[in-house]
């Protein structure tokens, strides 16, 4: 019987365990090889990852209020900006979890957005929502969704969080089922179209975006329910549709009393030729990992074409080392892929990229069995 490694030209995990940095070694053991916390090698790598210099440097930059830079949202993905979102995502990539102090401090801030406090601190959005109730309701929803995705990824999951995930799944699926989703915006002469009033539900336009996808991708228990799987398939059929892809990545403006604001966060999937000519493969790899965690890559020929192209870049030794021109060196996605200290060493860059590819291939192979109700999949990639 085949498994996800059967299509590899060679198995690079022994090389990663021998040469990669401590965070990658820990995640290879836990995320790739599925070893438990009690495994001696996992405990050793965990101890070493706890003193990893880039993670310690990031910890020192955290402010007393639990954020980085006094902001919650990481902003434009094309560049790296200090924020709670980016700081926690980076720590999660380094293998740090809820047992670490900076993650606990950040989680305390995130949990505040899950309630309904009237005097909620909105950090960088406090000024823009002043005297505009609609903006405040919009950003409350946005920060709630952002926070839920980060908390679940950090291991903060309980029945209340699961109920919130199901609520968001219902709201997002409800938008996709509504006829307005086939024409969700109107032209107003601006550089971005405006989201129609009919597309709003409970003070927020629940168009599927990066932040909703993060919530779903880090909730693998959704794949245990037939109804949840049906809703996820409908949602991402819509994401892959021409209607959605024409809107992404900005997803239209949001109108308020003080003018329009950009929603953003759309999942833009371009043909392979585009990335070969223009770069930006770092964004694609991030999105593919989320969709692989949902087990949905096999459902879409375009995504399978991306995966086949990525698979073809593997060397005889089973490693990946993509040209720098394919990546955006200054983007948030590339920064989060850099678990190694830097990429001036070709071996370090190779370790980061190889680990990322293995994550995508493993989750794609394992989760599609659950999502698409397959047993022994004949498609070995």
Long-range contacts (C-beta under 8 A, 24 or more apart in sequence): 1-376, 2-376, 2-377, 2-380, 3-365, 4-361, 4-362, 4-364, 4-365, 4-366, 6-380, 7-311, 7-361, 7-380, 7-381, 8-314, 8-318, 8-361, 9-314, 9-315, 9-316, 9-317, 9-318, 10-316, 10-317, 10-318, 11-318, 12-317, 12-318, 12-319, 12-354, 12-358, 13-358, 15-317, 15-318, 15-319, 15-354, 16-351, 16-354, 16-355, 17-41, 19-347, 19-351, 20-340, 20-351, 20-355, 21-52, 21-339, 21-340, 21-341, 21-348, 21-351, 22-48, 22-49, 22-52, 22-95, 23-49, 23-52, 23-55, 23-93, 23-94, 23-95, 23-339, 24-339, 24-340, 24-351, 24-352, 24-355, 26-95, 27-95, 27-339, 27-355, 28-355, 28-358, 30-95, 31-359, 31-362, 32-355, 32-358, 32-359, 32-362, 45-95, 46-95, 49-94, 49-95, 49-96, 50-96, 50-100, 52-94, 53-341, 54-94, 54-341, 55-90, 55-91, 55-94, 55-96, 58-87, 58-90, 58-91, 58-94, 58-102, 59-91, 59-100, 59-101, 59-102, 61-87, 62-87, 62-102, 62-105, 62-106, 65-109, 66-105, 66-106, 66-108, 66-109, 67-106, 67-109, 67-123, 70-123, 70-124, 71-123, 71-124, 72-109, 72-113, 72-123, 72-124, 72-125, 72-143, 72-146, 73-124, 73-125, 73-142, 73-143, 73-146, 74-332, 77-283, 77-331, 77-332, 77-333, 78-328, 78-330, 78-331, 78-332, 79-330, 79-331, 79-332, 80-330, 80-331, 80-332, 80-335, 81-332, 84-109, 84-110, 85-146, 85-150, 86-332, 86-335, 86-336, 88-150, 88-154, 89-150, 89-153, 89-336, 90-335, 90-336, 92-153, 92-154, 93-336, 93-337, 93-339, 94-339, 97-154, 97-155, 98-154, 98-155, 98-156, 103-154, 106-150, 107-150, 107-151, 107-154, 107-156, 110-146, 110-147, 110-150, 110-151, 111-147, 111-151, 111-156, 113-140, 113-143, 113-144, 113-146, 113-147, 114-144, 114-147, 114-148, 114-151, 114-164, 128-258, 128-261, 131-258, 132-256, 132-257, 132-258, 133-257, 134-203, 134-256, 134-257, 135-256, 135-257, 135-258, 135-261, 137-203, 137-204, 138-203, 138-204, 138-254, 138-256, 138-261, 141-202, 141-203, 141-204, 142-204, 142-211, 145-211, 145-212, 145-215, 146-211, 148-215, 149-211, 149-214, 149-215, 149-218, 150-214, 152-215, 152-218, 152-219, 153-214, 153-218, 157-219, 162-219, 162-221, 165-215, 165-216, 165-219, 165-222, 166-228, 168-206, 168-212, 168-215, 168-216, 169-216, 169-222, 169-228, 169-231, 169-232, 169-235, 170-231, 171-201, 171-202, 171-204, 171-206, 172-206, 172-207, 172-208, 172-212, 172-231, 172-235, 173-231, 173-234, 173-235, 174-201, 174-206, 175-199, 175-201, 175-205, 175-206, 175-207, 175-208, 176-208, 176-234, 176-235, 176-238, 177-234, 181-207, 181-238, 181-243, 182-243, 183-243, 184-243, 184-247, 184-252, 185-247, 185-252, 188-253, 188-260, 190-253, 190-260, 192-250, 192-252, 192-253, 192-260, 192-262, 193-247, 193-252, 193-253, 194-252, 194-253, 194-254, 194-255, 194-260, 195-251, 195-252, 195-253, 195-254, 195-255, 195-263, 197-255, 205-251, 205-252, 205-254, 205-263, 207-244, 207-247, 207-251, 207-252, 207-263, 207-266, 208-235, 208-236, 208-238, 208-239, 208-244, 208-267, 209-251, 209-263, 209-264, 209-265, 209-266, 209-267, 210-265, 210-266, 210-267, 210-287, 210-290, 211-265, 213-267, 213-287, 213-290, 213-291, 213-294, 214-290, 216-294, 217-289, 217-290, 217-291, 217-293, 217-294, 218-293, 220-293, 220-367, 223-294, 223-295, 223-367, 223-370, 223-371, 224-370, 229-371, 232-294, 232-296, 232-371, 233-296, 233-299, 233-371, 236-291, 236-294, 236-296, 236-299, 236-300, 237-299, 239-267, 240-269, 240-300, 240-302, 240-303, 245-269, 269-302, 269-303, 269-306, 271-302, 271-305, 272-305, 272-306, 272-309, 275-326, 276-326, 279-325, 279-326, 279-327, 279-328, 280-326, 280-327, 280-328, 280-331, 281-322, 281-326, 281-327, 282-327, 282-328, 282-331, 282-333, 282-334, 282-337, 283-328, 283-331, 283-333, 285-310, 285-333, 285-337, 285-356, 285-357, 285-360, 286-333, 286-336, 286-337, 288-360, 289-356, 289-359, 289-360, 289-363, 292-359, 292-360, 292-361, 292-363, 292-364, 292-367, 293-363, 293-367, 294-367, 294-371, 295-363, 295-364, 295-366, 295-367, 295-368, 295-369, 295-370, 295-371, 295-372, 296-368, 296-371, 297-364, 297-368, 298-364, 298-368, 298-372, 298-377, 298-379, 299-368, 299-371, 299-372, 304-379, 304-381, 307-360, 307-361, 307-364, 307-381, 308-381, 310-357, 310-360, 311-361, 311-381, 314-357, 318-354, 319-350, 319-353, 319-354, 320-350, 320-353, 320-354, 320-356, 320-357, 321-346, 321-349, 321-350, 321-353, 321-354, 322-353
